[in-house]
Amino acid sequence: MITWRYRLLLPALVAVLLTLPRSAATYPLYLLASLLLVDLGRLRRATLMVLVGGLVWFALAFYLQGPGVSVTALGLEVALVLPTLLFLAGAPVRLTAAQATQVVRLLNVLVAGFSFYHLLTLGFPLRLPYRDYLPDEYFGAYGVGGAQLVTLIGFFGLVAEQLSDRPGRGARLLALINFLLPSYIVGIVAGVAGLSLLVRRRPLLLAAGVLVIALPLAYALLRLDLVNTTLASEFGAHPKRLAFDTVLALYREQPATLLRGAGLGQFSSVPALWGSALLPSGHGVPPLPGLFASDYHYDYLGALLAVNEQDAFALSSSLNKPYNSYSTLLAEWGLVATLGFLVLLGRRFYQLRARLGPYSAVLFVTVMILYGGELWHDDLWLGFLLLGATGFRRAGHSPPAATARFAPVAPGLAGGSADRIGQKPPGGSTL
């Protein structure tokens, strides 16, 4: 009875936790949602080795930094990146395929409900997005910048319905609305690029895709003409190129960082931005004891971020930010750890191919593009969705008989990690 109740309540609980309004108090709850997905009783030795090894590496690299770095920023970044690390390490989840789909469906219902409620406060349907206000206002309960998260939740909802044994038309339509309506262009491009891998298998998908993205695409072209170019004009290069220029400057002037990095949370990750005096504080996060941007942040990004003081919209677009996940990983983790991260990422999606089929490649391509747009490697929402996606299963695909050995632990729950059996161990403007 306890198991039945737990299995019934788990999808609802984690979905509610992940859709709470963003504030300092809710960030620990977002992390808790991911931890509730992980079946700690079935953590393998290889998984623990990856996690412990990573934490030891981070602690040692931080210890070697000397003064001018923030311990609080380090702790925050470890917490933010933990769900992604759990995914990379192959941590087993306690979700059946049906539960995994249910979680994403509930997420889409909740963020759509909050989003439409907010639109009503703006005068919807008499006043319409695209025409009377920016579609960025379709942001769930997350506030400014939340449209990006809604787009991501919608995309994973589409994938979940395509893989489900019992896809719901209403659920698919709602996921599509969440994916497209916020008009997070980078996210839409990433998702469409990933789904384009299926065109050969399902040619009708291409025709449908062209129709459904026509409006957001037209809007994207308009937005591209309006993108603020202050940063590019000031420094003579695209902001994403400037992101890697800062990393090269760091390596050149401080060669040791090539191996150990500048330390988690010390360069351009989310905690570094929260603690920066050059940017507004992020999403209600209060001044925490010991939280500040390190010398690395100011020495290499200070001049770039200072344009925000001259032009409040200079860094408003994702395309204008002089950092992304790749540049941040290289700067904070070092070259060796970054390569290890990317290898584990590719390997994890490769392992999931037996369970997800071609959708494993779809998710991989989507994530890789997202990482190039902004900070997603330390995003609690993307980490959660990746963990949850390990519970998806292709329609008509049954887990290997070997999973029966987990039946005494929790009947019906072993399917969430069938892909790992018998294999070697291994998240302002929305443009």
C-alpha positions in Angstrom: 0.0 0.0 0.0 2.8 2.4 0.8 4.5 1.6 -2.5 1.3 2.2 -4.4 0.7 5.5 -2.7 4.3 6.6 -3.2 4.1 5.8 -6.9 0.9 7.7 -7.2 2.0 10.8 -5.4 5.6 11.0 -6.7 4.8 12.5 -10.1 2.4 15.1 -8.6 4.8 16.1 -5.9 7.9 16.6 -8.1 5.8 18.5 -10.7 4.4 20.9 -8.1 7.9 21.5 -6.6 9.3 22.4 -10.0 6.6 24.8 -10.9 6.7 26.9 -7.7 7.4 30.6 -8.2 11.1 31.4 -8.3 12.5 32.8 -5.1 15.4 32.2 -2.7 13.2 29.8 -0.7 12.1 27.7 -3.7 15.5 26.9 -5.2 16.2 24.2 -2.6 12.8 22.7 -3.4 13.7 22.6 -7.1 16.8 20.6 -6.2 14.7 18.4 -3.9 12.5 17.5 -6.9 15.4 16.0 -8.7 16.7 14.2 -5.7 13.3 12.6 -5.2 13.6 11.1 -8.7 16.8 9.2 -7.9 16.6 5.7 -6.4 19.4 6.0 -3.9 19.1 2.3 -3.0 20.2 1.3 -6.4 23.1 3.7 -6.9 25.9 1.7 -8.5 29.5 1.9 -7.5 30.4 3.4 -10.8 27.8 6.2 -10.3 29.2 6.9 -6.8 32.8 7.0 -8.2 31.8 9.5 -10.9 30.0 11.7 -8.3 32.7 11.5 -5.6 35.5 11.9 -8.1 33.9 15.0 -9.5 33.3 16.6 -6.1 36.9 15.8 -5.0 38.2 17.4 -8.3 36.1 20.5 -7.7 37.2 20.8 -4.1 40.9 20.4 -5.0 40.6 22.9 -7.8 39.0 25.4 -5.5 41.6 24.9 -2.8 44.4 25.8 -5.3 42.8 29.1 -6.2 43.9 31.0 -3.2 42.2 34.2 -2.1 39.6 36.2 -4.1 37.1 33.3 -4.6 33.8 32.6 -3.0 33.1 29.4 -1.0 29.4 30.2 -1.1 29.4 30.5 -4.9 31.1 27.1 -5.0 28.5 25.5 -2.8 25.6 27.0 -4.8 27.1 25.9 -8.1 27.6 22.3 -6.8 23.9 22.3 -5.9 22.8 23.7 -9.3 24.9 21.3 -11.3 24.1 18.2 -9.2 21.0 17.0 -11.2 23.0 17.1 -14.4 25.9 15.3 -12.7 23.4 12.6 -11.5 22.2 12.2 -15.1 25.8 12.0 -16.5 26.7 9.4 -13.9 23.7 7.2 -14.8 21.9 7.5 -11.5 18.8 5.2 -11.5 15.4 6.9 -11.3 12.4 5.5 -9.5 10.0 6.3 -12.3 8.2 3.9 -14.6 7.7 4.9 -18.2 4.1 5.9 -17.3 5.2 8.0 -14.3 7.9 9.7 -16.3 5.3 10.7 -18.9 2.9 11.8 -16.2 5.4 14.1 -14.6 6.0 16.0 -17.8 2.3 16.2 -18.6 1.6 17.7 -15.1 4.5 20.1 -15.6 3.0 21.3 -18.9 -0.5 21.7 -17.4 0.8 23.7 -14.4 3.1 26.0 -16.4 0.3 26.6 -19.0 -2.2 27.4 -16.3 0.1 29.9 -14.6 1.1 31.4 -18.0 -2.5 31.9 -19.2 -3.5 33.3 -15.8 -0.7 35.9 -16.2 -1.9 36.7 -19.8 -5.4 37.3 -18.4 -4.0 39.9 -16.1 -2.5 41.6 -19.2 -5.9 41.7 -20.9 -5.9 38.5 -22.8 -7.7 37.6 -25.1 -8.6 41.2 -26.0 -4.8 42.0 -25.9 -2.7 39.4 -27.7 1.0 38.3 -27.4 3.2 39.2 -30.4 0.7 42.1 -31.2 0.2 43.9 -27.9 3.0 42.6 -25.6 6.0 40.4 -25.8 5.5 36.6 -25.7 8.1 36.6 -23.0 5.1 37.2 -20.6 4.1 33.5 -21.1 6.4 32.5 -18.3 4.5 30.2 -15.9 5.0 31.3 -12.3 8.8 31.8 -12.8 8.7 35.6 -13.6 11.1 37.4 -16.0 13.1 34.9 -18.0 10.8 32.0 -17.2 9.6 31.8 -20.8 12.8 29.9 -21.5 11.9 27.2 -18.9 8.4 26.9 -20.3 9.7 26.3 -23.8 12.0 23.6 -22.5 9.2 21.9 -20.5 7.0 22.0 -23.7 9.7 20.4 -25.7 10.2 17.5 -23.3 6.4 17.2 -23.2 6.4 16.6 -27.0 9.1 14.0 -26.7 7.3 12.2 -23.9 4.1 12.0 -25.9 5.9 10.7 -29.0 7.4 7.9 -26.9 4.4 7.1 -24.8 2.3 3.9 -25.3 -0.8 6.1 -24.7 -0.1 9.5 -26.2 -2.7 12.1 -25.4 -3.8 14.5 -28.2 -4.6 17.2 -25.6 -1.3 16.7 -23.8 0.6 16.9 -27.1 -1.2 20.1 -28.1 -0.6 21.7 -24.8 3.1 20.8 -24.9 3.3 22.3 -28.4 1.7 25.6 -27.2 4.3 25.7 -24.3 7.1 25.0 -26.7 6.2 27.7 -29.3 4.2 30.4 -27.6 6.9 31.9 -25.3 9.0 32.4 -28.4 12.4 31.5 -26.8 14.0 31.4 -30.2 17.2 29.6 -29.2 15.1 26.9 -27.6 12.8 26.5 -30.5 15.8 26.3 -32.9 17.4 23.7 -30.7 14.3 21.6 -30.4 13.5 21.8 -34.1 17.1 20.9 -35.0 16.8 17.9 -32.7 13.5 16.8 -34.2 14.7 17.3 -37.7 16.7 14.0 -37.2 13.3 12.2 -37.5 12.4 13.7 -40.9 13.6 10.7 -42.9 11.5 8.4 -40.8 8.4 10.6 -40.7 8.2 13.0 -43.7 4.9 14.3 -42.5 6.6 15.6 -39.4 8.5 18.1 -41.6 5.4 19.5 -43.2 3.7 19.8 -39.8 6.8 21.4 -38.4 6.9 24.1 -41.1 3.3 25.0 -40.4 3.5 25.2 -36.6 6.7 27.3 -36.5 5.7 29.8 -39.2 4.5 32.4 -36.7 7.4 32.1 -34.2 9.8 32.1 -37.1 8.4 35.3 -38.6 8.6 36.8 -35.1 12.2 35.6 -34.7 13.3 37.3 -37.9 11.7 40.5 -36.6 13.5 40.2 -33.3 16.8 39.5 -34.9 16.5 42.9 -36.6 15.9 44.5 -33.2 18.6 42.6 -31.2 20.7 45.1 -29.2 24.2 45.3 -30.7 25.8 47.5 -28.1 28.2 44.8 -26.9 29.3 43.8 -30.4 29.7 47.4 -31.5 31.8 48.2 -28.4 34.2 45.3 -28.7 34.1 44.5 -32.4 33.0 40.9 -32.2 29.9 38.8 -31.6 29.2 38.3 -27.8 29.6 34.5 -28.2 33.0 34.9 -29.7 33.9 37.3 -26.9 32.9 34.5 -24.5 35.6 32.3 -25.7 38.1 35.2 -26.0 37.8 35.6 -22.3 38.6 31.9 -21.7 41.6 32.1 -24.0 42.8 35.2 -22.1 42.4 33.3 -18.8 44.4 30.3 -20.1 47.1 32.6 -21.5 47.6 34.8 -18.5 47.0 32.0 -15.9 48.1 28.7 -17.5 47.3 26.6 -14.4 43.6 27.3 -15.0 43.9 25.2 -18.2 44.0 22.1 -16.0 42.1 23.1 -12.9 39.9 25.9 -14.1 39.0 29.0 -12.1 36.7 27.0 -9.8 33.0 26.3 -9.8 30.9 29.5 -9.4 33.9 31.8 -9.9 33.7 33.0 -13.5 30.4 33.1 -15.4 28.1 30.4 -13.9 24.8 31.3 -12.3 26.3 32.0 -8.8 29.0 34.2 -10.2 26.3 36.3 -12.0 24.2 36.4 -8.8 27.1 37.8 -6.9 28.2 40.2 -9.5 28.0 43.9 -8.7 27.7 44.6 -12.5 24.4 42.8 -12.9 21.0 42.9 -11.2 20.5 40.1 -8.5 18.9 37.0 -9.9 15.4 35.9 -9.2 14.9 37.0 -5.7 18.2 35.6 -4.4 19.2 37.6 -1.4 22.7 38.7 -0.5 24.0 35.4 1.0 26.9 35.4 3.5 30.1 34.9 1.5 28.5 35.2 -1.9 30.4 37.5 -4.2 31.8 37.5 -7.7 35.5 36.4 -7.7 38.5 38.3 -9.1 38.4 36.0 -12.1 34.9 37.3 -12.9 35.8 41.0 -12.8 39.2 40.6 -14.4 38.0 38.8 -17.5 34.3 39.7 -17.8 34.1 43.0 -16.0 34.7 45.2 -19.1 32.1 43.2 -21.1 29.4 43.2 -18.4 30.0 46.9 -17.6 28.1 47.9 -20.8 24.9 47.0 -18.8 25.4 50.1 -16.8 25.4 52.2 -20.0 22.5 50.3 -21.7 20.1 48.3 -19.6 19.1 46.2 -22.6 22.6 45.5 -23.8 22.6 42.0 -22.2 18.9 41.3 -22.3 19.0 38.8 -25.2 20.5 35.3 -24.9 22.4 36.1 -28.1 24.0 39.1 -26.4 25.3 37.5 -23.3 29.2 37.0 -23.4 29.0 33.5 -22.0 27.4 30.2 -22.5 27.7 26.7 -21.0 30.7 25.8 -23.1 32.7 28.9 -22.2 31.7 28.6 -18.6 32.7 25.0 -18.3 36.1 25.7 -19.9 36.7 28.6 -17.6 35.5 27.1 -14.3 36.2 23.4 -14.8 39.3 23.6 -17.0 39.9 21.8 -20.3 40.4 18.3 -18.9 37.2 18.3 -16.8 35.2 19.9 -19.6 36.2 17.2 -22.0 35.3 14.6 -19.4 31.9 16.3 -19.0 31.2 16.2 -22.7 32.4 12.6 -23.1 30.0 11.5 -20.3 27.2 13.5 -21.8 27.6 11.8 -25.2 28.0 8.4 -23.6 24.9 8.8 -21.5 22.7 9.6 -24.5 24.4 6.7 -26.4 23.3 4.4 -23.6 19.8 5.7 -23.7 19.4 4.8 -27.4 18.2 1.3 -26.6 15.4 2.8 -24.5 14.5 6.0 -26.4 15.5 5.0 -29.9 16.1 8.0 -32.3 14.8 10.3 -29.6 18.1 9.8 -27.7 19.9 11.6 -30.5 17.1 14.2 -30.6 17.7 15.1 -27.0 21.4 15.1 -27.4 21.4 17.5 -30.3 18.9 19.8 -28.5 21.0 19.9 -25.4 24.2 20.6 -27.3 22.6 23.6 -29.0 21.1 24.9 -25.8 24.5 24.8 -24.2 25.8 27.1 -27.0 23.1 29.6 -26.4 23.3 30.3 -22.6 23.8 28.7 -19.2 22.0 25.4 -19.1 24.6 22.9 -17.7 23.9 24.3 -14.2 20.1 24.7 -14.7 18.0 22.8 -12.2 15.1 22.5 -14.6 17.1 21.0 -17.5 18.9 18.7 -15.1 15.5 17.5 -13.7 14.0 17.0 -17.2 17.1 14.9 -18.3 16.8 12.7 -15.2 13.1 12.3 -15.9 13.7 11.5 -19.5 15.7 8.4 -18.5 12.3 7.0 -17.5 10.8 7.4 -20.9 10.4 4.3 -23.1 9.6 3.8 -26.7 6.0 2.7 -27.4 5.9 -1.1 -27.6 9.5 -1.5 -26.2 9.8 -3.7 -23.1 12.7 -3.6 -20.8 15.0 -6.6 -20.8 14.1 -9.6 -18.6 17.2 -8.9 -16.5 15.3 -6.1 -14.8 13.4 -8.8 -12.9 16.1 -8.9 -10.4 15.0 -5.5 -9.1 11.4 -6.7 -8.7 11.7 -7.5 -5.0 12.9 -4.0 -4.2 9.9 -2.2 -5.8 7.7 -3.9 -8.4 7.3 -1.9 -11.5 10.0 0.7 -10.7 13.0 -1.0 -12.2 12.0 0.0 -15.7 13.3 3.5 -15.1 16.9 2.3 -15.7 16.6 -0.7 -18.0 18.9 0.9 -20.5 21.8 0.4 -18.1 21.4 -3.2 -17.4 24.3 -5.3 -18.6 26.2 -2.3 -19.8 29.6 -1.0 -18.6 29.2 1.9 -16.2 30.0 4.9 -17.5 18.7 24.7 -17.0 14.6 39.3 -19.7 14.3 38.5 -23.3 14.0 34.9 -24.5 15.7 35.3 -27.9 
